[in-house]
Amino acid sequence: MKNSTVKVVRFQRNYGKAAALSCGFKRSKGDIVITLDGDLQDDPKEIPRFIEKLKKV
């Protein structure tokens, strides 16, 4: 599936979660950045509800 709002960053080896998040935050361009672990511990279906709450702040 192609989506111009989604960007993928790949490392040559595992540098850890902190390095991956730092790189992603530096490359992000939006007003809101949402991170999800690959194991889907957090349900992506909650994202719209989360964004609506942020808009009320």
mmCIF entry with sequence, helices, sheets and N, C-alpha, C, O atoms, coordinates in Angstrom:
data_MODEL
# 
_entry.id   MODEL 
# 
_entity.id                         1 
_entity.type                       polymer 
_entity.pdbx_number_of_molecules   1 
# 
_entity_poly.entity_id                      1 
_entity_poly.type                           'polypeptide(L)' 
_entity_poly.nstd_linkage                   no 
_entity_poly.nstd_monomer                   no 
_entity_poly.pdbx_seq_one_letter_code       MKNSTVKVVRFQRNYGKAAALSCGFKRSKGDIVITLDGDLQDDPKEIPRFIEKLKKV 
_entity_poly.pdbx_seq_one_letter_code_can   MKNSTVKVVRFQRNYGKAAALSCGFKRSKGDIVITLDGDLQDDPKEIPRFIEKLKKV 
_entity_poly.pdbx_strand_id                 A 
# 
loop_
_entity_poly_seq.entity_id 
_entity_poly_seq.num 
_entity_poly_seq.mon_id 
_entity_poly_seq.hetero 
1 1  MET n 
1 2  LYS n 
1 3  ASN n 
1 4  SER n 
1 5  THR n 
1 6  VAL n 
1 7  LYS n 
1 8  VAL n 
1 9  VAL n 
1 10 ARG n 
1 11 PHE n 
1 12 GLN n 
1 13 ARG n 
1 14 ASN n 
1 15 TYR n 
1 16 GLY n 
1 17 LYS n 
1 18 ALA n 
1 19 ALA n 
1 20 ALA n 
1 21 LEU n 
1 22 SER n 
1 23 CYS n 
1 24 GLY n 
1 25 PHE n 
1 26 LYS n 
1 27 ARG n 
1 28 SER n 
1 29 LYS n 
1 30 GLY n 
1 31 ASP n 
1 32 ILE n 
1 33 VAL n 
1 34 ILE n 
1 35 THR n 
1 36 LEU n 
1 37 ASP n 
1 38 GLY n 
1 39 ASP n 
1 40 LEU n 
1 41 GLN n 
1 42 ASP n 
1 43 ASP n 
1 44 PRO n 
1 45 LYS n 
1 46 GLU n 
1 47 ILE n 
1 48 PRO n 
1 49 ARG n 
1 50 PHE n 
1 51 ILE n 
1 52 GLU n 
1 53 LYS n 
1 54 LEU n 
1 55 LYS n 
1 56 LYS n 
1 57 VAL n 
# 
_struct_asym.id          A 
_struct_asym.entity_id   1 
# 
loop_
_struct_conf.conf_type_id 
_struct_conf.id 
_struct_conf.pdbx_PDB_helix_id 
_struct_conf.beg_label_comp_id 
_struct_conf.beg_label_asym_id 
_struct_conf.beg_label_seq_id 
_struct_conf.pdbx_beg_PDB_ins_code 
_struct_conf.end_label_comp_id 
_struct_conf.end_label_asym_id 
_struct_conf.end_label_seq_id 
_struct_conf.pdbx_end_PDB_ins_code 
_struct_conf.beg_auth_comp_id 
_struct_conf.beg_auth_asym_id 
_struct_conf.beg_auth_seq_id 
_struct_conf.end_auth_comp_id 
_struct_conf.end_auth_asym_id 
_struct_conf.end_auth_seq_id 
_struct_conf.pdbx_PDB_helix_class 
_struct_conf.details 
_struct_conf.pdbx_PDB_helix_length 
HELX_P HELX_P1 AA1 LYS A 17 ? ARG A 27 ? LYS A 17 ARG A 27 1 ? 11 
HELX_P HELX_P2 AA2 PRO A 44 ? GLU A 46 ? PRO A 44 GLU A 46 5 ? 3  
HELX_P HELX_P3 AA3 ILE A 47 ? LYS A 55 ? ILE A 47 LYS A 55 1 ? 9  
# 
_struct_conf_type.id          HELX_P 
_struct_conf_type.criteria    ? 
_struct_conf_type.reference   ? 
# 
loop_
_atom_site.group_PDB 
_atom_site.id 
_atom_site.type_symbol 
_atom_site.label_atom_id 
_atom_site.label_alt_id 
_atom_site.label_comp_id 
_atom_site.label_asym_id 
_atom_site.label_entity_id 
_atom_site.label_seq_id 
_atom_site.pdbx_PDB_ins_code 
_atom_site.Cartn_x 
_atom_site.Cartn_y 
_atom_site.Cartn_z 
_atom_site.occupancy 
_atom_site.B_iso_or_equiv 
_atom_site.pdbx_formal_charge 
_atom_site.auth_seq_id 
_atom_site.auth_comp_id 
_atom_site.auth_asym_id 
_atom_site.auth_atom_id 
_atom_site.pdbx_PDB_model_num 
ATOM 1   N N  . MET A 1 1  ? 0.845  -1.177 0.000  1.00 0.00 ? 1  MET A N  1 
ATOM 2   C CA . MET A 1 1  ? 0.000  0.000  0.000  1.00 0.00 ? 1  MET A CA 1 
ATOM 3   C C  . MET A 1 1  ? 0.891  1.242  0.000  1.00 0.00 ? 1  MET A C  1 
ATOM 4   O O  . MET A 1 1  ? 1.796  1.345  0.829  1.00 0.00 ? 1  MET A O  1 
ATOM 5   N N  . LYS A 1 2  ? 0.660  2.155  -0.886 1.00 0.00 ? 2  LYS A N  1 
ATOM 6   C CA . LYS A 1 2  ? 1.422  3.397  -0.931 1.00 0.00 ? 2  LYS A CA 1 
ATOM 7   C C  . LYS A 1 2  ? 0.669  4.491  -0.198 1.00 0.00 ? 2  LYS A C  1 
ATOM 8   O O  . LYS A 1 2  ? -0.543 4.641  -0.347 1.00 0.00 ? 2  LYS A O  1 
ATOM 9   N N  . ASN A 1 3  ? 1.408  5.250  0.593  1.00 0.00 ? 3  ASN A N  1 
ATOM 10  C CA . ASN A 1 3  ? 0.836  6.358  1.343  1.00 0.00 ? 3  ASN A CA 1 
ATOM 11  C C  . ASN A 1 3  ? 1.927  7.416  1.469  1.00 0.00 ? 3  ASN A C  1 
ATOM 12  O O  . ASN A 1 3  ? 2.941  7.181  2.126  1.00 0.00 ? 3  ASN A O  1 
ATOM 13  N N  . SER A 1 4  ? 1.734  8.555  0.858  1.00 0.00 ? 4  SER A N  1 
ATOM 14  C CA . SER A 1 4  ? 2.777  9.579  0.855  1.00 0.00 ? 4  SER A CA 1 
ATOM 15  C C  . SER A 1 4  ? 3.020  10.187 2.234  1.00 0.00 ? 4  SER A C  1 
ATOM 16  O O  . SER A 1 4  ? 4.013  10.891 2.422  1.00 0.00 ? 4  SER A O  1 
ATOM 17  N N  . THR A 1 5  ? 2.150  9.934  3.192  1.00 0.00 ? 5  THR A N  1 
ATOM 18  C CA . THR A 1 5  ? 2.351  10.480 4.530  1.00 0.00 ? 5  THR A CA 1 
ATOM 19  C C  . THR A 1 5  ? 3.145  9.538  5.428  1.00 0.00 ? 5  THR A C  1 
ATOM 20  O O  . THR A 1 5  ? 3.517  9.916  6.539  1.00 0.00 ? 5  THR A O  1 
ATOM 21  N N  . VAL A 1 6  ? 3.407  8.333  4.970  1.00 0.00 ? 6  VAL A N  1 
ATOM 22  C CA . VAL A 1 6  ? 4.162  7.356  5.756  1.00 0.00 ? 6  VAL A CA 1 
ATOM 23  C C  . VAL A 1 6  ? 5.562  7.236  5.181  1.00 0.00 ? 6  VAL A C  1 
ATOM 24  O O  . VAL A 1 6  ? 5.733  7.028  3.980  1.00 0.00 ? 6  VAL A O  1 
ATOM 25  N N  . LYS A 1 7  ? 6.562  7.367  6.041  1.00 0.00 ? 7  LYS A N  1 
ATOM 26  C CA . LYS A 1 7  ? 7.960  7.243  5.629  1.00 0.00 ? 7  LYS A CA 1 
ATOM 27  C C  . LYS A 1 7  ? 8.593  6.086  6.403  1.00 0.00 ? 7  LYS A C  1 
ATOM 28  O O  . LYS A 1 7  ? 8.305  5.890  7.584  1.00 0.00 ? 7  LYS A O  1 
ATOM 29  N N  . VAL A 1 8  ? 9.440  5.337  5.742  1.00 0.00 ? 8  VAL A N  1 
ATOM 30  C CA . VAL A 1 8  ? 10.131 4.211  6.367  1.00 0.00 ? 8  VAL A CA 1 
ATOM 31  C C  . VAL A 1 8  ? 11.611 4.529  6.448  1.00 0.00 ? 8  VAL A C  1 
ATOM 32  O O  . VAL A 1 8  ? 12.206 5.002  5.479  1.00 0.00 ? 8  VAL A O  1 
ATOM 33  N N  . VAL A 1 9  ? 12.205 4.270  7.604  1.00 0.00 ? 9  VAL A N  1 
ATOM 34  C CA . VAL A 1 9  ? 13.639 4.433  7.806  1.00 0.00 ? 9  VAL A CA 1 
ATOM 35  C C  . VAL A 1 9  ? 14.190 3.062  8.183  1.00 0.00 ? 9  VAL A C  1 
ATOM 36  O O  . VAL A 1 9  ? 13.685 2.415  9.101  1.00 0.00 ? 9  VAL A O  1 
ATOM 37  N N  . ARG A 1 10 ? 15.220 2.624  7.478  1.00 0.00 ? 10 ARG A N  1 
ATOM 38  C CA . ARG A 1 10 ? 15.843 1.326  7.772  1.00 0.00 ? 10 ARG A CA 1 
ATOM 39  C C  . ARG A 1 10 ? 17.301 1.535  8.147  1.00 0.00 ? 10 ARG A C  1 
ATOM 40  O O  . ARG A 1 10 ? 18.014 2.312  7.512  1.00 0.00 ? 10 ARG A O  1 
ATOM 41  N N  . PHE A 1 11 ? 17.730 0.841  9.174  1.00 0.00 ? 11 PHE A N  1 
ATOM 42  C CA . PHE A 1 11 ? 19.119 0.864  9.600  1.00 0.00 ? 11 PHE A CA 1 
ATOM 43  C C  . PHE A 1 11 ? 19.827 -0.392 9.094  1.00 0.00 ? 11 PHE A C  1 
ATOM 44  O O  . PHE A 1 11 ? 19.184 -1.416 8.858  1.00 0.00 ? 11 PHE A O  1 
ATOM 45  N N  . GLN A 1 12 ? 21.134 -0.317 8.929  1.00 0.00 ? 12 GLN A N  1 
ATOM 46  C CA . GLN A 1 12 ? 21.919 -1.476 8.494  1.00 0.00 ? 12 GLN A CA 1 
ATOM 47  C C  . GLN A 1 12 ? 21.979 -2.551 9.580  1.00 0.00 ? 12 GLN A C  1 
ATOM 48  O O  . GLN A 1 12 ? 22.121 -3.737 9.283  1.00 0.00 ? 12 GLN A O  1 
ATOM 49  N N  . ARG A 1 13 ? 21.871 -2.125 10.833 1.00 0.00 ? 13 ARG A N  1 
ATOM 50  C CA . ARG A 1 13 ? 21.834 -3.069 11.963 1.00 0.00 ? 13 ARG A CA 1 
ATOM 51  C C  . ARG A 1 13 ? 20.964 -2.469 13.062 1.00 0.00 ? 13 ARG A C  1 
ATOM 52  O O  . ARG A 1 13 ? 20.481 -1.344 12.934 1.00 0.00 ? 13 ARG A O  1 
ATOM 53  N N  . ASN A 1 14 ? 20.769 -3.211 14.125 1.00 0.00 ? 14 ASN A N  1 
ATOM 54  C CA . ASN A 1 14 ? 19.930 -2.765 15.232 1.00 0.00 ? 14 ASN A CA 1 
ATOM 55  C C  . ASN A 1 14 ? 20.707 -1.797 16.128 1.00 0.00 ? 14 ASN A C  1 
ATOM 56  O O  . ASN A 1 14 ? 21.640 -2.196 16.826 1.00 0.00 ? 14 ASN A O  1 
ATOM 57  N N  . TYR A 1 15 ? 20.311 -0.521 16.100 1.00 0.00 ? 15 TYR A N  1 
ATOM 58  C CA . TYR A 1 15 ? 20.933 0.489  16.950 1.00 0.00 ? 15 TYR A CA 1 
ATOM 59  C C  . TYR A 1 15 ? 20.097 0.767  18.197 1.00 0.00 ? 15 TYR A C  1 
ATOM 60  O O  . TYR A 1 15 ? 20.506 1.552  19.053 1.00 0.00 ? 15 TYR A O  1 
ATOM 61  N N  . GLY A 1 16 ? 18.957 0.145  18.305 1.00 0.00 ? 16 GLY A N  1 
ATOM 62  C CA . GLY A 1 16 ? 18.106 0.318  19.472 1.00 0.00 ? 16 GLY A CA 1 
ATOM 63  C C  . GLY A 1 16 ? 16.933 1.251  19.218 1.00 0.00 ? 16 GLY A C  1 
ATOM 64  O O  . GLY A 1 16 ? 16.899 2.009  18.248 1.00 0.00 ? 16 GLY A O  1 
ATOM 65  N N  . LYS A 1 17 ? 15.979 1.164  20.126 1.00 0.00 ? 17 LYS A N  1 
ATOM 66  C CA . LYS A 1 17 ? 14.742 1.931  19.997 1.00 0.00 ? 17 LYS A CA 1 
ATOM 67  C C  . LYS A 1 17 ? 14.981 3.435  20.103 1.00 0.00 ? 17 LYS A C  1 
ATOM 68  O O  . LYS A 1 17 ? 14.376 4.208  19.360 1.00 0.00 ? 17 LYS A O  1 
ATOM 69  N N  . ALA A 1 18 ? 15.852 3.857  21.013 1.00 0.00 ? 18 ALA A N  1 
ATOM 70  C CA . ALA A 1 18 ? 16.099 5.290  21.197 1.00 0.00 ? 18 ALA A CA 1 
ATOM 71  C C  . ALA A 1 18 ? 16.657 5.916  19.922 1.00 0.00 ? 18 ALA A C  1 
ATOM 72  O O  . ALA A 1 18 ? 16.233 7.004  19.531 1.00 0.00 ? 18 ALA A O  1 
ATOM 73  N N  . ALA A 1 19 ? 17.594 5.247  19.276 1.00 0.00 ? 19 ALA A N  1 
ATOM 74  C CA . ALA A 1 19 ? 18.167 5.766  18.029 1.00 0.00 ? 19 ALA A CA 1 
ATOM 75  C C  . ALA A 1 19 ? 17.114 5.816  16.930 1.00 0.00 ? 19 ALA A C  1 
ATOM 76  O O  . ALA A 1 19 ? 17.067 6.770  16.153 1.00 0.00 ? 19 ALA A O  1 
ATOM 77  N N  . ALA A 1 20 ? 16.275 4.798  16.864 1.00 0.00 ? 20 ALA A N  1 
ATOM 78  C CA . ALA A 1 20 ? 15.228 4.764  15.845 1.00 0.00 ? 20 ALA A CA 1 
ATOM 79  C C  . ALA A 1 20 ? 14.220 5.897  16.055 1.00 0.00 ? 20 ALA A C  1 
ATOM 80  O O  . ALA A 1 20 ? 13.818 6.558  15.098 1.00 0.00 ? 20 ALA A O  1 
ATOM 81  N N  . LEU A 1 21 ? 13.818 6.117  17.296 1.00 0.00 ? 21 LEU A N  1 
ATOM 82  C CA . LEU A 1 21 ? 12.872 7.194  17.582 1.00 0.00 ? 21 LEU A CA 1 
ATOM 83  C C  . LEU A 1 21 ? 13.502 8.556  17.292 1.00 0.00 ? 21 LEU A C  1 
ATOM 84  O O  . LEU A 1 21 ? 12.854 9.428  16.713 1.00 0.00 ? 21 LEU A O  1 
ATOM 85  N N  . SER A 1 22 ? 14.743 8.740  17.686 1.00 0.00 ? 22 SER A N  1 
ATOM 86  C CA . SER A 1 22 ? 15.430 10.005 17.445 1.00 0.00 ? 22 SER A CA 1 
ATOM 87  C C  . SER A 1 22 ? 15.495 10.308 15.952 1.00 0.00 ? 22 SER A C  1 
ATOM 88  O O  . SER A 1 22 ? 15.208 11.430 15.533 1.00 0.00 ? 22 SER A O  1 
ATOM 89  N N  . CYS A 1 23 ? 15.864 9.331  15.163 1.00 0.00 ? 23 CYS A N  1 
ATOM 90  C CA . CYS A 1 23 ? 15.933 9.504  13.709 1.00 0.00 ? 23 CYS A CA 1 
ATOM 91  C C  . CYS A 1 23 ? 14.553 9.837  13.146 1.00 0.00 ? 23 CYS A C  1 
ATOM 92  O O  . CYS A 1 23 ? 14.421 10.733 12.312 1.00 0.00 ? 23 CYS A O  1 
ATOM 93  N N  . GLY A 1 24 ? 13.537 9.126  13.594 1.00 0.00 ? 24 GLY A N  1 
ATOM 94  C CA . GLY A 1 24 ? 12.178 9.378  13.119 1.00 0.00 ? 24 GLY A CA 1 
ATOM 95  C C  . GLY A 1 24 ? 11.681 10.767 13.477 1.00 0.00 ? 24 GLY A C  1 
ATOM 96  O O  . GLY A 1 24 ? 11.046 11.429 12.656 1.00 0.00 ? 24 GLY A O  1 
ATOM 97  N N  . PHE A 1 25 ? 11.963 11.216 14.691 1.00 0.00 ? 25 PHE A N  1 
ATOM 98  C CA . PHE A 1 25 ? 11.532 12.554 15.111 1.00 0.00 ? 25 PHE A CA 1 
ATOM 99  C C  . PHE A 1 25 ? 12.244 13.631 14.300 1.00 0.00 ? 25 PHE A C  1 
ATOM 100 O O  . PHE A 1 25 ? 11.636 14.637 13.935 1.00 0.00 ? 25 PHE A O  1 
ATOM 101 N N  . LYS A 1 26 ? 13.530 13.426 14.016 1.00 0.00 ? 26 LYS A N  1 
ATOM 102 C CA . LYS A 1 26 ? 14.285 14.405 13.230 1.00 0.00 ? 26 LYS A CA 1 
ATOM 103 C C  . LYS A 1 26 ? 13.749 14.511 11.806 1.00 0.00 ? 26 LYS A C  1 
ATOM 104 O O  . LYS A 1 26 ? 13.777 15.591 11.214 1.00 0.00 ? 26 LYS A O  1 
ATOM 105 N N  . ARG A 1 27 ? 13.261 13.404 11.250 1.00 0.00 ? 27 ARG A N  1 
ATOM 106 C CA . ARG A 1 27 ? 12.788 13.399 9.868  1.00 0.00 ? 27 ARG A CA 1 
ATOM 107 C C  . ARG A 1 27 ? 11.304 13.732 9.741  1.00 0.00 ? 27 ARG A C  1 
ATOM 108 O O  . ARG A 1 27 ? 10.809 13.934 8.632  1.00 0.00 ? 27 ARG A O  1 
ATOM 109 N N  . SER A 1 28 ? 10.600 13.790 10.854 1.00 0.00 ? 28 SER A N  1 
ATOM 110 C CA . SER A 1 28 ? 9.158  14.039 10.785 1.00 0.00 ? 28 SER A CA 1 
ATOM 111 C C  . SER A 1 28 ? 8.879  15.490 10.404 1.00 0.00 ? 28 SER A C  1 
ATOM 112 O O  . SER A 1 28 ? 9.661  16.391 10.709 1.00 0.00 ? 28 SER A O  1 
ATOM 113 N N  . LYS A 1 29 ? 7.763  15.694 9.739  1.00 0.00 ? 29 LYS A N  1 
ATOM 114 C CA . LYS A 1 29 ? 7.392  17.035 9.284  1.00 0.00 ? 29 LYS A CA 1 
ATOM 115 C C  . LYS A 1 29 ? 6.016  17.455 9.771  1.00 0.00 ? 29 LYS A C  1 
ATOM 116 O O  . LYS A 1 29 ? 5.630  18.609 9.583  1.00 0.00 ? 29 LYS A O  1 
ATOM 117 N N  . GLY A 1 30 ? 5.281  16.573 10.378 1.00 0.00 ? 30 GLY A N  1 
ATOM 118 C CA . GLY A 1 30 ? 3.923  16.881 10.794 1.00 0.00 ? 30 GLY A CA 1 
ATOM 119 C C  . GLY A 1 30 ? 3.850  17.564 12.139 1.00 0.00 ? 30 GLY A C  1 
ATOM 120 O O  . GLY A 1 30 ? 4.853  17.701 12.839 1.00 0.00 ? 30 GLY A O  1 
ATOM 121 N N  . ASP A 1 31 ? 2.669  17.986 12.486 1.00 0.00 ? 31 ASP A N  1 
ATOM 122 C CA . ASP A 1 31 ? 2.426  18.599 13.787 1.00 0.00 ? 31 ASP A CA 1 
ATOM 123 C C  . ASP A 1 31 ? 2.272  17.552 14.877 1.00 0.00 ? 31 ASP A C  1 
ATOM 124 O O  . ASP A 1 31 ? 2.538  17.824 16.048 1.00 0.00 ? 31 ASP A O  1 
ATOM 125 N N  . ILE A 1 32 ? 1.844  16.356 14.493 1.00 0.00 ? 32 ILE A N  1 
ATOM 126 C CA . ILE A 1 32 ? 1.624  15.266 15.446 1.00 0.00 ? 32 ILE A CA 1 
ATOM 127 C C  . ILE A 1 32 ? 2.423  14.056 14.974 1.00 0.00 ? 32 ILE A C  1 
ATOM 128 O O  . ILE A 1 32 ? 2.359  13.676 13.805 1.00 0.00 ? 32 ILE A O  1 
ATOM 129 N N  . VAL A 1 33 ? 3.175  13.456 15.891 1.00 0.00 ? 33 VAL A N  1 
ATOM 130 C CA . VAL A 1 33 ? 3.928  12.240 15.592 1.00 0.00 ? 33 VAL A CA 1 
ATOM 131 C C  . VAL A 1 33 ? 3.438  11.163 16.542 1.00 0.00 ? 33 VAL A C  1 
ATOM 132 O O  . VAL A 1 33 ? 3.422  11.356 17.758 1.00 0.00 ? 33 VAL A O  1 
ATOM 133 N N  . ILE A 1 34 ? 3.041  10.035 15.987 1.00 0.00 ? 34 ILE A N  1 
ATOM 134 C CA . ILE A 1 34 ? 2.574  8.913  16.795 1.00 0.00 ? 34 ILE A CA 1 
ATOM 135 C C  . ILE A 1 34 ? 3.483  7.734  16.529 1.00 0.00 ? 34 ILE A C  1 
ATOM 136 O O  . ILE A 1 34 ? 3.719  7.370  15.377 1.00 0.00 ? 34 ILE A O  1 
ATOM 137 N N  . THR A 1 35 ? 3.991  7.140  17.589 1.00 0.00 ? 35 THR A N  1 
ATOM 138 C CA . THR A 1 35 ? 4.869  5.987  17.443 1.00 0.00 ? 35 THR A CA 1 
ATOM 139 C C  . THR A 1 35 ? 4.114  4.716  17.819 1.00 0.00 ? 35 THR A C  1 
ATOM 140 O O  . THR A 1 35 ? 3.285  4.711  18.730 1.00 0.00 ? 35 THR A O  1 
ATOM 141 N N  . LEU A 1 36 ? 4.416  3.653  17.106 1.00 0.00 ? 36 LEU A N  1 
ATOM 142 C CA . LEU A 1 36 ? 3.820  2.347  17.387 1.00 0.00 ? 36 LEU A CA 1 
ATOM 143 C C  . LEU A 1 36 ? 4.922  1.301  17.366 1.00 0.00 ? 36 LEU A C  1 
ATOM 144 O O  . LEU A 1 36 ? 5.758  1.301  16.463 1.00 0.00 ? 36 LEU A O  1 
ATOM 145 N N  . ASP A 1 37 ? 4.932  0.426  18.331 1.00 0.00 ? 37 ASP A N  1 
ATOM 146 C CA . ASP A 1 37 ? 5.864  -0.692 18.313 1.00 0.00 ? 37 ASP A CA 1 
ATOM 147 C C  . ASP A 1 37 ? 5.403  -1.714 17.286 1.00 0.00 ? 37 ASP A C  1 
ATOM 148 O O  . ASP A 1 37 ? 4.210  -1.831 17.004 1.00 0.00 ? 37 ASP A O  1 
ATOM 149 N N  . GLY A 1 38 ? 6.336  -2.437 16.740 1.00 0.00 ? 38 GLY A N  1 
ATOM 150 C CA . GLY A 1 38 ? 6.030  -3.432 15.715 1.00 0.00 ? 38 GLY A CA 1 
ATOM 151 C C  . GLY A 1 38 ? 5.158  -4.573 16.212 1.00 0.00 ? 38 GLY A C  1 
ATOM 152 O O  . GLY A 1 38 ? 4.521  -5.259 15.413 1.00 0.00 ? 38 GLY A O  1 
ATOM 153 N N  . ASP A 1 39 ? 5.122  -4.788 17.546 1.00 0.00 ? 39 ASP A N  1 
ATOM 154 C CA . ASP A 1 39 ? 4.315  -5.883 18.083 1.00 0.00 ? 39 ASP A CA 1 
ATOM 155 C C  . ASP A 1 39 ? 2.849  -5.489 18.257 1.00 0.00 ? 39 ASP A C  1 
ATOM 156 O O  . ASP A 1 39 ? 2.036  -6.282 18.731 1.00 0.00 ? 39 ASP A O  1 
ATOM 157 N N  . LEU A 1 40 ? 2.520  -4.243 17.864 1.00 0.00 ? 40 LEU A N  1 
ATOM 158 C CA . LEU A 1 40 ? 1.145  -3.714 17.954 1.00 0.00 ? 40 LEU A CA 1 
ATOM 159 C C  . LEU A 1 40 ? 0.560  -3.818 19.356 1.00 0.00 ? 40 LEU A C  1 
ATOM 160 O O  . LEU A 1 40 ? -0.628 -4.089 19.532 1.00 0.00 ? 40 LEU A O  1 
ATOM 161 N N  . GLN A 1 41 ? 1.420  -3.598 20.354 1.00 0.00 ? 41 GLN A N  1 
ATOM 162 C CA . GLN A 1 41 ? 0.945  -3.576 21.737 1.00 0.00 ? 41 GLN A CA 1 
ATOM 163 C C  . GLN A 1 41 ? -0.114 -2.496 21.906 1.00 0.00 ? 41 GLN A C  1 
ATOM 164 O O  . GLN A 1 41 ? -1.067 -2.661 22.667 1.00 0.00 ? 41 GLN A O  1 
ATOM 165 N N  . ASP A 1 42 ? 0.061  -1.385 21.187 1.00 0.00 ? 42 ASP A N  1 
ATOM 166 C CA . ASP A 1 42 ? -0.940 -0.324 21.172 1.00 0.00 ? 42 ASP A CA 1 
ATOM 167 C C  . ASP A 1 42 ? -1.765 -0.480 19.905 1.00 0.00 ? 42 ASP A C  1 
ATOM 168 O O  . ASP A 1 42 ? -1.211 -0.703 18.828 1.00 0.00 ? 42 ASP A O  1 
ATOM 169 N N  . ASP A 1 43 ? -3.065 -0.366 20.018 1.00 0.00 ? 43 ASP A N  1 
ATOM 170 C CA . ASP A 1 43 ? -3.967 -0.577 18.895 1.00 0.00 ? 43 ASP A CA 1 
ATOM 171 C C  . ASP A 1 43 ? -3.999 0.648  17.982 1.00 0.00 ? 43 ASP A C  1 
ATOM 172 O O  . ASP A 1 43 ? -4.387 1.729  18.425 1.00 0.00 ? 43 ASP A O  1 
ATOM 173 N N  . PRO A 1 44 ? -3.600 0.503  16.718 1.00 0.00 ? 44 PRO A N  1 
ATOM 174 C CA . PRO A 1 44 ? -3.631 1.632  15.787 1.00 0.00 ? 44 PRO A CA 1 
ATOM 175 C C  . PRO A 1 44 ? -5.022 2.233  15.608 1.00 0.00 ? 44 PRO A C  1 
ATOM 176 O O  . PRO A 1 44 ? -5.145 3.385  15.190 1.00 0.00 ? 44 PRO A O  1 
ATOM 177 N N  . LYS A 1 45 ? -6.054 1.484  15.913 1.00 0.00 ? 45 LYS A N  1 
ATOM 178 C CA . LYS A 1 45 ? -7.427 1.999  15.791 1.00 0.00 ? 45 LYS A CA 1 
ATOM 179 C C  . LYS A 1 45 ? -7.699 3.128  16.777 1.00 0.00 ? 45 LYS A C  1 
ATOM 180 O O  . LYS A 1 45 ? -8.680 3.857  16.626 1.00 0.00 ? 45 LYS A O  1 
ATOM 181 N N  . GLU A 1 46 ? -6.841 3.280  17.787 1.00 0.00 ? 46 GLU A N  1 
ATOM 182 C CA . GLU A 1 46 ? -7.005 4.342  18.786 1.00 0.00 ? 46 GLU A CA 1 
ATOM 183 C C  . GLU A 1 46 ? -6.470 5.682  18.293 1.00 0.00 ? 46 GLU A C  1 
ATOM 184 O O  . GLU A 1 46 ? -6.731 6.709  18.919 1.00 0.00 ? 46 GLU A O  1 
ATOM 185 N N  . ILE A 1 47 ? -5.729 5.698  17.190 1.00 0.00 ? 47 ILE A N  1 
ATOM 186 C CA . ILE A 1 47 ? -5.095 6.927  16.709 1.00 0.00 ? 47 ILE A CA 1 
ATOM 187 C C  . ILE A 1 47 ? -6.101 8.042  16.440 1.00 0.00 ? 47 ILE A C  1 
ATOM 188 O O  . ILE A 1 47 ? -5.886 9.155  16.918 1.00 0.00 ? 47 ILE A O  1 
ATOM 189 N N  . PRO A 1 48 ? -7.186 7.809  15.703 1.00 0.00 ? 48 PRO A N  1 
ATOM 190 C CA . PRO A 1 48 ? -8.146 8.913  15.467 1.00 0.00 ? 48 PRO A CA 1 
ATOM 191 C C  . PRO A 1 48 ? -8.703 9.500  16.765 1.00 0.00 ? 48 PRO A C  1 
ATOM 192 O O  . PRO A 1 48 ? -8.871 10.715 16.870 1.00 0.00 ? 48 PRO A O  1 
ATOM 193 N N  . ARG A 1 49 ? -8.982 8.674  17.726 1.00 0.00 ? 49 ARG A N  1 
ATOM 194 C CA . ARG A 1 49 ? -9.511 9.164  19.009 1.00 0.00 ? 49 ARG A CA 1 
ATOM 195 C C  . ARG A 1 49 ? -8.468 10.008 19.738 1.00 0.00 ? 49 ARG A C  1 
ATOM 196 O O  . ARG A 1 49 ? -8.795 11.033 20.337 1.00 0.00 ? 49 ARG A O  1 
ATOM 197 N N  . PHE A 1 50 ? -7.219 9.569  19.683 1.00 0.00 ? 50 PHE A N  1 
ATOM 198 C CA . PHE A 1 50 ? -6.117 10.295 20.300 1.00 0.00 ? 50 PHE A CA 1 
ATOM 199 C C  . PHE A 1 50 ? -5.960 11.682 19.660 1.00 0.00 ? 50 PHE A C  1 
ATOM 200 O O  . PHE A 1 50 ? -5.790 12.677 20.364 1.00 0.00 ? 50 PHE A O  1 
ATOM 201 N N  . ILE A 1 51 ? -6.019 11.741 18.334 1.00 0.00 ? 51 ILE A N  1 
ATOM 202 C CA . ILE A 1 51 ? -5.873 13.005 17.611 1.00 0.00 ? 51 ILE A CA 1 
ATOM 203 C C  . ILE A 1 51 ? -7.028 13.939 17.948 1.00 0.00 ? 51 ILE A C  1 
ATOM 204 O O  . ILE A 1 51 ? -6.817 15.139 18.123 1.00 0.00 ? 51 ILE A O  1 
ATOM 205 N N  . GLU A 1 52 ? -8.235 13.412 18.042 1.00 0.00 ? 52 GLU A N  1 
ATOM 206 C CA . GLU A 1 52 ? -9.377 14.258 18.418 1.00 0.00 ? 52 GLU A CA 1 
ATOM 207 C C  . GLU A 1 52 ? -9.180 14.874 19.790 1.00 0.00 ? 52 GLU A C  1 
ATOM 208 O O  . GLU A 1 52 ? -9.511 16.041 19.995 1.00 0.00 ? 52 GLU A O  1 
ATOM 209 N N  . LYS A 1 53 ? -8.649 14.112 20.729 1.00 0.00 ? 53 LYS A N  1 
ATOM 210 C CA . LYS A 1 53 ? -8.397 14.650 22.070 1.00 0.00 ? 53 LYS A CA 1 
ATOM 211 C C  . LYS A 1 53 ? -7.328 15.732 22.017 1.00 0.00 ? 53 LYS A C  1 
ATOM 212 O O  . LYS A 1 53 ? -7.424 16.731 22.730 1.00 0.00 ? 53 LYS A O  1 
ATOM 213 N N  . LEU A 1 54 ? -6.312 15.546 21.183 1.00 0.00 ? 54 LEU A N  1 
ATOM 214 C CA . LEU A 1 54 ? -5.262 16.564 21.061 1.00 0.00 ? 54 LEU A CA 1 
ATOM 215 C C  . LEU A 1 54 ? -5.819 17.859 20.493 1.00 0.00 ? 54 LEU A C  1 
ATOM 216 O O  . LEU A 1 54 ? -5.378 18.940 20.886 1.00 0.00 ? 54 LEU A O  1 
ATOM 217 N N  . LYS A 1 55 ? -6.763 17.777 19.593 1.00 0.00 ? 55 LYS A N  1 
ATOM 218 C CA . LYS A 1 55 ? -7.350 18.965 18.983 1.00 0.00 ? 55 LYS A CA 1 
ATOM 219 C C  . LYS A 1 55 ? -8.137 19.790 20.005 1.00 0.00 ? 55 LYS A C  1 
ATOM 220 O O  . LYS A 1 55 ? -8.317 20.994 19.820 1.00 0.00 ? 55 LYS A O  1 
ATOM 221 N N  . LYS A 1 56 ? -8.599 19.163 21.063 1.00 0.00 ? 56 LYS A N  1 
ATOM 222 C CA . LYS A 1 56 ? -9.391 19.852 22.089 1.00 0.00 ? 56 LYS A CA 1 
ATOM 223 C C  . LYS A 1 56 ? -8.503 20.575 23.104 1.00 0.00 ? 56 LYS A C  1 
ATOM 224 O O  . LYS A 1 56 ? -8.997 21.376 23.897 1.00 0.00 ? 56 LYS A O  1 
ATOM 225 N N  . VAL A 1 57 ? -7.210 20.301 23.084 1.00 0.00 ? 57 VAL A N  1 
ATOM 226 C CA . VAL A 1 57 ? -6.293 20.906 24.069 1.00 0.00 ? 57 VAL A CA 1 
ATOM 227 C C  . VAL A 1 57 ? -5.890 22.293 23.642 1.00 0.00 ? 57 VAL A C  1 
ATOM 228 O O  . VAL A 1 57 ? -5.125 22.956 24.341 1.00 0.00 ? 57 VAL A O  1 
# 
